Amino acid sequence: MNTVFPKLSEEELKSKLNIPTGRIHLIIDTDAKNEVDDQFAVSWALRSPERFAVDAVYAAPFSHDCFKKLAGSKESMSAVGGVTYASDPGDGMEASYQELIKLFSLLGEDPNGRVFRGSKAYISDIGKPVESEAAKDLVRRAMASDETIYVATIGAPTNIASALLMEPELVKKIVVVWLGGQPQYFGHGVEFNLIQDIEASKVLFHSGVPLVQIPCMTVASQLTLTKPEVEQFMVGKNDICDYLAKMVLDAYGTPKSATMTAALMRKSYLAYREDRDDAYLFQFPTLYTMPSRIVWDISTIAFLKNPGWTPSKLVDAPVLNNNFTWGPNSGDGHKIRVVNFIYRDPIFGDMIACLTK
């Protein structure tokens, strides 16, 4: 990567990665139509005006082609439930844009000047940004602001990485909170947001931008929302609750889909965490399930709303390799903050209260 980014001192990084207590400026970058969790994250943020000034929301590209070899087919991906399958990242971005317009309408919010289309493609050349309305808007807003802009990134980070490549001085102006990758001790980062656009993901780790990483498995994976909770606390409360409730209720799986989802996870997110093959494990049938759904993306909003809900630690930024493995820090010494655990109960308590009030 030939782009030269400003280097923040260790003290500057530490300061920026401690979230202030007052109201903060927030931008959300989201593949909103991919699953059911983005809609919860956007709605929770917009229903938390005492904490967030949601300045803009960007539609991120998404495509499931990255999972073809792992999943084997579109049909096996559908076992996950609630996933809108897309093969072209531009189609995924446009579907996400339209979903954001719908969410703003349900929440009584004006999308004009606040909802922007993102890139139609991933970063294909090292260091070369993909220009979009979203990337241009981030550069404009952040460079004009006297306050730090917090960017909750809950999809492939193409828009945010492109903005950083377009204007490296953004390193001094923004803090990125990204749901992506796996814990470093896994040895790999194989996860949907990370593997879709490996070049964009590398920019987040290599640029020195103040970065909070929220790994998926063992961390955000704790954010499971159960069917009885949805039925009791959301159904019938208001328009946005009914919309979100229907989406997540429709996504709850069966024993068969639970088995297929577990098999898919063993080949991807949980690679190398299990040393027995499917042929052996399939001998043990799953006959019953207690339905729940991981709503991963609300982890970013939770971190920004109350860091006490998401214990984290400053660590050396890893090197992200082309094969999605983690390598040791290259020696520049910059730090990132990594979330290590999530306290589920206060997060869902606050979110449900905000959505139903």
Long-range contacts (C-beta under 8 A, 24 or more apart in sequence): 1-126, 1-127, 1-202, 1-203, 1-206, 2-126, 2-127, 3-127, 3-164, 3-165, 3-168, 3-207, 4-168, 5-164, 5-168, 5-171, 5-207, 5-208, 5-209, 6-168, 6-169, 6-171, 6-172, 6-208, 7-208, 7-332, 7-334, 8-171, 8-172, 8-208, 8-210, 8-334, 10-333, 10-334, 10-335, 13-208, 13-210, 13-314, 13-334, 13-335, 14-314, 14-335, 16-148, 16-175, 16-210, 17-175, 17-210, 17-212, 17-314, 17-335, 17-336, 17-337, 18-307, 19-150, 19-175, 19-303, 19-304, 19-307, 23-50, 23-51, 23-52, 23-53, 24-51, 24-52, 24-53, 24-147, 24-148, 24-150, 24-304, 25-53, 25-55, 25-145, 25-147, 25-148, 25-149, 25-150, 26-52, 26-53, 26-54, 26-55, 26-149, 26-150, 26-151, 26-152, 26-304, 27-54, 27-55, 27-56, 27-57, 27-58, 27-138, 27-141, 27-149, 27-150, 27-151, 27-152, 28-54, 28-56, 28-57, 28-58, 28-151, 28-152, 28-154, 29-57, 29-58, 29-60, 29-118, 29-134, 29-151, 29-152, 29-153, 29-154, 29-155, 29-157, 29-159, 29-160, 30-57, 30-58, 30-59, 30-60, 30-96, 30-100, 30-152, 30-154, 30-155, 30-297, 31-59, 31-60, 31-61, 31-62, 31-92, 31-93, 31-96, 31-154, 31-155, 31-156, 31-193, 32-59, 32-60, 32-96, 32-97, 32-99, 32-100, 32-103, 33-62, 33-84, 33-92, 33-95, 33-96, 33-98, 33-99, 34-62, 34-83, 34-84, 34-86, 34-92, 34-96, 34-155, 34-192, 35-82, 35-83, 35-84, 35-251, 35-297, 36-82, 36-244, 36-247, 36-248, 36-251, 36-293, 36-295, 37-154, 37-294, 37-295, 37-296, 37-297, 37-298, 38-96, 38-99, 38-154, 38-155, 38-297, 39-99, 39-103, 39-243, 39-244, 39-247, 40-244, 40-295, 40-297, 40-298, 40-351, 41-152, 41-154, 41-295, 41-297, 41-298, 41-300, 41-301, 42-100, 42-103, 43-103, 43-107, 43-240, 43-244, 43-355, 44-298, 44-301, 44-350, 44-351, 44-354, 44-355, 45-152, 45-301, 46-103, 46-104, 46-107, 46-109, 47-107, 47-240, 47-354, 47-355, 47-357, 48-301, 48-305, 48-354, 51-304, 51-305, 52-304, 52-305, 54-114, 55-114, 55-141, 55-149, 56-114, 56-115, 56-116, 56-134, 56-137, 56-138, 56-141, 57-100, 57-114, 57-115, 57-116, 58-115, 58-116, 58-117, 58-118, 58-134, 58-137, 58-138, 58-159, 59-93, 59-94, 59-96, 59-97, 59-100, 59-115, 59-116, 59-117, 59-118, 59-134, 60-93, 60-96, 60-118, 60-134, 60-153, 60-154, 60-155, 60-156, 60-157, 60-158, 60-159, 61-89, 61-90, 61-92, 61-93, 61-118, 61-119, 61-120, 61-121, 61-122, 61-155, 61-156, 61-158, 61-196, 61-197, 62-86, 62-89, 62-92, 62-93, 62-96, 62-155, 62-156, 62-196, 63-87, 63-88, 63-89, 63-91, 63-92, 63-196, 66-192, 66-195, 66-196, 67-192, 67-268, 70-264, 70-267, 70-268, 71-264, 71-267, 76-260, 76-264, 77-264, 79-253, 79-256, 79-257, 79-260, 79-261, 79-264, 80-253, 80-257, 80-261, 80-264, 81-250, 81-251, 81-252, 81-253, 81-257, 81-261, 81-293, 82-247, 82-248, 82-250, 82-251, 82-293, 89-119, 89-120, 89-121, 89-122, 89-156, 89-158, 89-196, 90-120, 90-121, 93-117, 93-118, 93-119, 93-120, 96-155, 103-240, 106-239, 106-240, 106-243, 107-240, 118-158, 118-159, 119-158, 119-159, 119-162, 121-158, 122-156, 122-158, 122-196, 122-197, 122-199, 122-200, 123-158, 123-161, 123-162, 123-165, 123-197, 123-199, 123-200, 123-203, 124-199, 125-199, 126-199, 127-165, 128-165, 129-161, 129-162, 129-163, 129-165, 129-166, 130-158, 130-162, 131-162, 131-166, 132-159, 132-162, 134-159, 134-163, 135-159, 135-160, 135-162, 135-163, 135-166, 136-163, 136-166, 138-163, 138-170, 138-174, 139-163, 139-166, 139-167, 139-170, 142-170, 142-173, 142-174, 143-167, 143-169, 143-170, 143-173, 145-173, 148-173, 148-174, 148-175, 149-173, 149-174, 149-175, 150-174, 150-175, 150-177, 150-304, 151-175, 151-176, 151-177, 152-177, 152-300, 152-301, 152-304, 153-177, 153-178, 153-179, 153-180, 153-193, 153-204, 153-300, 154-178, 154-179, 154-193, 154-296, 154-297, 154-300, 155-193, 156-193, 156-194, 156-196, 156-197, 156-200, 156-201, 157-193, 157-197, 157-200, 157-201, 157-203, 157-204, 158-196, 158-197, 158-200, 160-200, 160-204, 161-197, 161-199, 161-200, 161-201, 161-203, 161-204, 161-207, 162-200, 164-203, 164-207, 164-209, 165-203, 168-207, 170-209, 171-207, 171-208, 171-209, 171-210, 174-209, 174-210, 175-209, 175-210, 175-211, 175-212, 176-204, 176-209, 176-210, 176-211, 176-212, 177-211, 177-212, 177-214, 177-300, 177-303, 177-304, 178-204, 178-211, 178-212, 178-213, 178-214, 178-300, 179-214, 179-216, 179-220, 179-296, 179-297, 179-299, 179-300, 180-204, 180-213, 180-214, 180-215, 180-216, 181-213, 181-215, 181-216, 181-320, 182-215, 182-216, 182-217, 182-269, 183-215, 183-217, 183-218, 183-219, 183-338, 183-340, 184-315, 184-318, 184-326, 184-338, 186-217, 186-271, 186-272, 186-273, 186-326, 187-272, 187-325, 187-326, 188-271, 188-272, 188-324, 188-325, 188-326, 189-320, 189-324, 189-325, 189-326, 190-268, 190-269, 190-271, 190-324, 191-215, 191-216, 191-217, 191-268, 191-269, 194-320, 194-324, 195-324, 198-320, 198-322, 198-324, 201-320, 202-320, 205-317, 205-318, 205-319, 205-320, 205-336, 206-317, 206-319, 206-320, 208-317, 208-332, 208-334, 211-317, 211-336, 211-337, 212-303, 212-312, 212-336, 212-337, 212-338, 212-339, 213-336, 213-337, 213-338, 213-339, 214-299, 214-300, 214-303, 214-310, 214-338, 214-339, 215-338, 215-339, 216-269, 216-296, 217-265, 217-269, 217-270, 217-273, 219-299, 219-339, 219-340, 219-341, 219-342, 220-294, 220-296, 220-299, 220-342, 221-294, 221-296, 222-341, 222-342, 222-344, 223-294, 223-295, 223-296, 223-298, 223-299, 223-342, 223-344, 223-347, 223-348, 224-292, 224-293, 224-294, 224-295, 224-344, 225-292, 225-293, 225-294, 225-295, 225-348, 226-290, 226-291, 226-292, 226-293, 227-252, 227-291, 227-292, 229-348, 229-352, 233-352, 233-356, 234-352, 234-355, 234-356, 237-355, 237-356, 238-355, 238-356, 240-355, 241-355, 241-356, 244-355, 248-293, 248-295, 251-293, 252-291, 252-292, 252-293, 253-289, 253-291, 254-289, 255-285, 255-286, 255-287, 255-288, 255-289, 256-286, 258-286, 258-289, 259-285, 259-286, 298-347, 298-351, 299-339, 299-342, 299-347, 301-351, 302-342, 302-347, 302-350, 303-339, 305-350, 306-346, 306-350, 308-343, 309-342, 309-343, 309-346, 309-347, 310-339, 310-341, 310-342, 310-343, 311-339, 311-340, 311-341, 311-343, 312-337, 312-338, 312-339, 312-340, 313-337, 313-338, 313-340, 314-338
